[in-house]
Amino acid sequence: MGILSPWRGRVWRRGDEPASVASVPNIISVVRILLTPVFIAVALTNPEPGLARTMGALLFAVLIATDFVDGQIARGRGLVTDFGKLIDPIADKAITGSAFVVLSILGELPWWITAVVLLREWGITAYRLVVASDVVIAADWAGKAKTMAQAIALPLALLPLQAWLGDWAVWVCVVTMTVAVALTIYSGVEFLVHAVRSR
């Protein structure tokens, strides 16, 4: 087979041949990681309501939306790979984690909330990648709801909604972020309970 064999195989087309490490879904995941520092730089360029803040929010929205795109492509075209299983959750956590950090740097989200979220996200990701190789814990409703809630709350918090819509927009951000953080914590606890039972 040779050392380069993982790079051979299907990149886009369907078929029985193994998928390549350089398949389209994996390339999308890598690009998402590479663009995460760009998002951070854009979002922090000018914290005041304006073009930079809006562009940062839009870039984040694109990066988080492509998570669903690469997953659909990988499953729909039979391009799921071990590398993809490794890199995709890393990309997800890098993107959402960076958004929480940006909001805390801007003083719009308490650091303790960001710390709790990062501990949950990266702790469970590490568990999945290192410890749970022999135990498959499927994503449940809480995990999926957490992902969707974060995908809604974070871009809303990044956008300068208060400058556009007035003070009531702050409450929209508070409610959506509270739901996202609550689901993040709840899904983390639920994952740990399932993990203990599985082992």
Disulfide bonds with the S-S distance in Angstrom:
none
